Amino acid sequence: MMNAVFSELREKALAGECLTRDECYRVLTCPDEDLEVLSGEVYRVRYAYKGNRVSVQILTNAKSGNCGQDCAYCAQSAAAKSGVASYPLAPFETLSRNAEIAREKGAGRHCIGLSGMTFTDAQIEELRGYVEKLKAQADTPICCSIGFLTIEQARRLKEAGVDRINHNLNTSRGFYKNICGTHTFERRVENIRMLKSLGFEICCGGIVGMGEGDEDVVDMLLEIRGLEPQAVPINFLTPVKGTPLENADTSKLTPEYCVKVLSLVRLLIPRADIRCAAGREKYIHHRQRFMFNAANSIFAAGYLTTGGQSIDEAIRLILDEGFSYEVE
């Protein structure tokens, strides 16, 4: 019975059709014993658009801590008591060194993260100068994970060579008030639409495990689908001491549930790079193969403020599971 259902969902995804809400729920709530069948059909969608390769993303935390937002999950919020390092824009040498390490591994993209809700024009100009130098060293695509930009600031970064911006929705429109009070969900959507109008590629994902229900996961993913991002990073909450979610109940984040979430993302947004981000090492465990059947991208060497699997360990994992890799 489930074989036929999952085959139908696979065909809808390959045809570019959106799953209904009921179909989304069937994926998230399917019995664990049906996971192998689901994962096999999802792999056929993944292979059609992304082949058998996994990209390994490396992040540079270029500006850390002291963020004016109050996002409940974030160690970098000024409202958190996490003890995370706080510093302004890191020296150019730091970014240059990290870029060189990535290039030595066969880098395809350099990802730069900056904490903060808004930025002064002077800060953007400093970052612009960094980007121009990095592009002069090697014409590697650059993605910035950054807060809310003015249209002129965004233009300046585009001119410097930033081709992709990461701006996550994080959760559903209805649940958003439970995790952030300093800005609205709609402001995030408007920011992404502005960036798209300037020609940026969009990296847009979310966090699962903050107390939301399945309906919120579905709502979030349908919103992301509507924004047509090139990449979708999915984080599974890693509670950080000193944040409002430090004692969050993450018992729902079983390896099987995490794989179901990633599988649903692939079925809903089949052409995008689906990236299993924070929480991968903590929750996926023995379901790594099923994870890669849906996701064609992972992070290695840490997640801005938390540690992670080393680059070499990530590469070994990918090869052991029968996939090939590239480092971004």
C-alpha positions as CSV (number, residue, x, y, z in Angstrom):
1,M,0.0,0.0,0.0
2,M,2.7,2.5,1.1
3,N,4.8,1.5,-2.0
4,A,2.0,2.9,-4.3
5,V,1.6,6.0,-2.2
6,F,5.3,6.9,-2.1
7,S,5.6,6.1,-5.9
8,E,2.8,8.6,-6.6
9,L,4.6,11.2,-4.4
10,R,7.8,10.6,-6.3
11,E,6.1,11.1,-9.7
12,K,4.5,14.3,-8.5
13,A,7.8,15.6,-7.3
14,L,9.5,14.8,-10.7
15,A,6.6,16.5,-12.5
16,G,7.1,19.6,-10.4
17,E,3.7,19.3,-8.7
18,C,3.3,20.4,-5.1
19,L,2.2,17.8,-2.6
20,T,-1.1,18.4,-0.7
21,R,-1.0,19.0,3.0
22,D,-2.4,15.6,3.6
23,E,0.4,14.0,1.5
24,C,3.0,16.0,3.5
25,Y,1.6,14.7,6.7
26,R,1.7,11.2,5.4
27,V,5.4,11.5,4.8
28,L,6.1,13.0,8.3
29,T,3.9,10.4,10.1
30,C,4.6,7.3,8.1
31,P,5.5,4.2,10.2
32,D,9.2,3.8,10.8
33,E,9.1,0.4,9.1
34,D,8.1,2.1,5.9
35,L,11.1,4.4,5.9
36,E,13.2,2.3,3.6
37,V,10.5,2.3,0.9
38,L,10.0,6.1,1.3
39,S,13.7,6.7,1.2
40,G,14.1,4.7,-1.9
41,E,11.5,6.7,-3.8
42,V,13.0,10.0,-2.5
43,Y,16.5,8.9,-3.7
44,R,15.1,8.6,-7.3
45,V,14.0,12.2,-7.1
46,R,17.3,13.3,-5.6
47,Y,19.3,11.4,-8.2
48,A,17.3,12.9,-11.1
49,Y,18.4,16.4,-10.1
50,K,21.6,16.0,-8.0
51,G,23.0,12.7,-9.0
52,N,25.1,10.8,-6.4
53,R,27.2,13.7,-5.2
54,V,27.3,15.3,-1.7
55,S,28.7,18.8,-1.2
56,V,30.4,19.6,2.1
57,Q,29.8,23.1,3.2
58,I,32.3,25.0,5.4
59,L,31.3,28.1,7.4
60,T,33.4,31.1,8.4
61,N,31.9,32.8,11.5
62,A,33.1,36.3,10.4
63,K,31.1,38.3,12.9
64,S,30.1,36.7,16.2
65,G,27.7,37.5,19.1
66,N,26.0,40.6,20.5
67,C,23.1,40.3,18.1
68,G,20.1,42.6,18.8
69,Q,17.6,39.9,17.9
70,D,16.0,37.7,20.6
71,C,15.7,34.4,18.6
72,A,15.2,31.8,21.3
73,Y,17.5,29.2,19.7
74,C,20.5,31.4,19.1
75,A,23.7,31.6,21.2
76,Q,24.7,34.8,19.5
77,S,21.7,36.8,20.7
78,A,22.6,39.6,23.2
79,A,19.7,38.3,25.3
80,A,21.4,34.9,25.7
81,K,23.8,34.0,28.4
82,S,25.7,31.4,26.3
83,G,29.2,32.8,26.8
84,V,29.8,32.6,23.0
85,A,32.7,34.6,21.7
86,S,31.7,38.2,20.6
87,Y,33.7,40.1,18.1
88,P,33.2,42.5,15.1
89,L,34.2,41.6,11.6
90,A,37.1,39.2,11.8
91,P,40.5,40.1,10.2
92,F,40.6,39.5,6.4
93,E,43.4,37.0,7.1
94,T,40.9,34.7,8.9
95,L,38.6,34.6,5.9
96,S,41.5,34.2,3.5
97,R,42.9,31.3,5.5
98,N,39.6,29.5,5.7
99,A,39.0,30.1,2.0
100,E,42.4,28.6,1.2
101,I,41.7,25.5,3.3
102,A,38.4,25.0,1.5
103,R,40.1,25.4,-1.9
104,E,42.7,22.8,-0.9
105,K,39.8,20.4,-0.4
106,G,38.3,21.3,-3.8
107,A,35.9,24.1,-2.7
108,G,32.9,25.1,-4.7
109,R,31.6,27.9,-2.5
110,H,32.8,30.0,0.5
111,C,30.1,30.6,3.1
112,I,30.5,33.6,5.4
113,G,28.2,34.1,8.5
114,L,27.7,37.4,10.2
115,S,25.7,37.9,13.4
116,G,23.4,40.9,13.7
117,M,20.0,42.1,12.7
118,T,21.1,45.2,10.7
119,F,24.4,46.6,9.6
120,T,25.8,50.1,9.1
121,D,26.9,51.2,5.7
122,A,30.5,51.3,7.0
123,Q,30.2,47.6,8.1
124,I,28.9,46.6,4.7
125,E,31.7,48.5,2.9
126,E,34.3,46.7,5.0
127,L,32.7,43.4,4.1
128,R,32.5,44.4,0.5
129,G,36.3,45.0,0.5
130,Y,36.8,41.5,2.0
131,V,34.7,40.0,-0.7
132,E,36.5,41.8,-3.5
133,K,39.8,40.5,-2.2
134,L,38.5,36.9,-1.9
135,K,37.2,37.1,-5.4
136,A,40.5,38.4,-6.6
137,Q,42.3,35.4,-5.0
138,A,40.0,32.9,-6.6
139,D,36.7,33.4,-8.3
140,T,34.9,31.1,-5.9
141,P,31.1,31.6,-5.4
142,I,30.4,33.4,-2.1
143,C,27.3,33.0,0.1
144,C,26.7,35.4,3.0
145,S,24.5,34.5,6.0
146,I,23.5,37.9,7.1
147,G,20.6,39.8,8.6
148,F,18.3,42.5,7.1
149,L,20.0,44.6,4.4
150,T,18.8,47.7,2.8
151,I,18.4,47.5,-1.0
152,E,21.5,49.7,-1.5
153,Q,23.6,47.5,0.9
154,A,22.5,44.4,-1.0
155,R,23.4,46.0,-4.3
156,R,26.9,46.8,-3.0
157,L,27.5,43.2,-1.9
158,K,26.2,41.9,-5.3
159,E,28.6,44.2,-7.1
160,A,31.5,42.9,-5.0
161,G,30.8,39.3,-5.9
162,V,28.4,37.8,-3.4
163,D,26.1,35.6,-5.5
164,R,24.0,33.9,-2.8
165,I,22.4,35.1,0.5
166,N,21.3,32.8,3.3
167,H,18.2,34.0,5.1
168,N,16.2,31.3,6.9
169,L,12.5,31.4,7.7
170,N,13.3,29.2,10.7
171,T,9.8,28.1,11.5
172,S,6.2,28.6,10.4
173,R,4.4,31.9,10.2
174,G,2.0,30.8,13.0
175,F,4.8,29.5,15.4
176,Y,7.1,32.4,14.8
177,K,6.0,34.5,17.7
178,N,7.1,31.7,20.0
179,I,10.8,32.0,19.0
180,C,11.3,35.7,18.1
181,G,9.8,39.0,19.2
182,T,12.3,41.5,17.6
183,H,11.1,41.1,14.1
184,T,8.2,39.4,12.2
185,F,8.1,36.4,9.9
186,E,6.8,38.7,7.1
187,R,9.9,40.8,7.4
188,R,12.0,37.8,6.6
189,V,9.9,37.0,3.6
190,E,10.0,40.6,2.3
191,N,13.8,40.6,2.7
192,I,14.2,37.4,0.7
193,R,11.9,38.8,-2.1
194,M,14.0,42.0,-2.2
195,L,17.2,40.0,-2.5
196,K,15.7,37.8,-5.3
197,S,14.7,41.0,-7.2
198,L,18.4,42.0,-7.3
199,G,19.4,38.6,-8.8
200,F,20.8,36.9,-5.7
201,E,20.5,33.1,-5.4
202,I,18.6,32.3,-2.2
203,C,19.5,29.8,0.6
204,C,16.5,29.5,2.8
205,G,15.7,26.8,5.4
206,G,14.6,26.3,9.0
207,I,15.0,24.7,12.3
208,V,13.0,21.6,13.5
209,G,12.6,20.6,17.1
210,M,11.8,24.0,18.8
211,G,8.4,22.8,20.1
212,E,6.5,23.2,16.8
213,G,4.0,20.6,15.5
214,D,4.0,18.7,12.2
215,E,1.6,21.3,10.9
216,D,4.3,24.0,11.5
217,V,6.9,22.0,9.7
218,V,4.6,21.6,6.7
219,D,3.6,25.3,6.7
220,M,7.3,26.3,6.9
221,L,8.3,24.1,4.0
222,L,5.4,25.2,1.8
223,E,6.4,28.8,2.4
224,I,10.0,28.0,1.5
225,R,8.9,26.2,-1.6
226,G,7.0,29.3,-2.7
227,L,10.2,31.4,-2.4
228,E,12.0,29.0,-4.9
229,P,15.4,28.9,-3.2
230,Q,18.5,27.3,-4.7
231,A,19.4,25.8,-1.3
232,V,17.4,24.6,1.7
233,P,19.4,24.0,4.9
234,I,17.5,22.0,7.5
235,N,18.7,22.3,11.1
236,F,17.7,20.1,14.0
237,L,17.7,22.0,17.2
238,T,20.8,21.6,19.3
239,P,19.9,23.2,22.6
240,V,22.5,25.7,23.8
241,K,23.0,26.5,27.4
242,G,22.1,30.1,28.2
243,T,19.4,30.3,25.5
244,P,15.6,30.2,26.1
245,L,15.5,26.8,24.4
246,E,18.4,25.2,26.5
247,N,15.9,22.8,28.1
248,A,13.8,22.1,25.0
249,D,12.4,18.6,24.6
250,T,14.0,17.2,21.5
251,S,12.8,13.6,22.0
252,K,10.8,13.8,18.8
253,L,14.0,14.2,16.8
254,T,14.6,10.5,16.3
255,P,16.8,9.4,13.4
256,E,13.7,8.3,11.6
257,Y,11.8,11.5,12.1
258,C,14.7,13.6,10.9
259,V,15.0,11.5,7.7
260,K,11.2,12.0,7.1
261,V,11.6,15.8,7.4
262,L,14.5,15.7,4.9
263,S,12.6,13.4,2.6
264,L,9.6,15.8,2.6
265,V,11.9,18.7,1.7
266,R,13.2,16.8,-1.3
267,L,9.7,15.9,-2.5
268,L,8.5,19.5,-2.1
269,I,11.6,21.3,-3.4
270,P,13.2,18.7,-5.6
271,R,15.5,20.9,-7.6
272,A,17.2,22.6,-4.7
273,D,20.3,21.7,-2.8
274,I,18.9,20.1,0.4
275,R,21.4,20.5,3.2
276,C,21.4,18.6,6.5
277,A,22.8,21.2,8.8
278,A,23.1,21.6,12.6
279,G,22.1,18.5,14.6
280,R,23.1,16.0,12.0
281,E,25.8,14.5,14.2
282,K,23.5,14.5,17.2
283,Y,20.4,12.9,15.8
284,I,20.8,11.0,12.5
285,H,23.1,8.2,13.8
286,H,22.4,4.9,11.9
287,R,20.2,6.5,9.3
288,Q,23.0,8.2,7.4
289,R,22.3,6.4,4.1
290,F,18.7,7.5,4.2
291,M,19.8,11.0,5.0
292,F,21.9,11.1,1.9
293,N,19.0,9.7,-0.1
294,A,17.3,13.0,0.5
295,A,20.0,15.5,1.2
296,N,22.8,16.3,-1.3
297,S,24.7,18.6,1.0
298,I,26.0,18.7,4.6
299,F,28.0,21.0,6.9
300,A,31.3,20.0,8.3
301,A,33.8,21.6,10.8
302,G,31.1,23.3,12.9
303,Y,28.0,25.5,12.8
304,L,29.1,29.0,13.7
305,T,29.0,28.5,17.5
306,T,28.9,24.8,17.9
307,G,31.3,22.1,16.9
308,G,30.8,19.4,14.3
309,Q,32.3,16.5,12.3
310,S,35.7,17.3,10.8
311,I,36.0,17.7,7.0
312,D,37.9,14.5,6.6
313,E,35.5,12.5,8.8
314,A,32.6,13.9,6.7
315,I,34.3,12.9,3.5
316,R,34.9,9.3,4.8
317,L,31.2,9.1,5.8
318,I,30.1,10.1,2.3
319,L,32.4,7.6,0.6
320,D,31.4,4.8,3.1
321,E,27.8,5.4,2.2
322,G,28.5,5.0,-1.5
323,F,28.3,8.6,-2.6
324,S,30.9,10.9,-4.1
325,Y,31.7,14.4,-2.8
326,E,32.8,18.0,-3.4
327,V,33.7,20.5,-0.7
328,E,32.1,23.9,-0.6
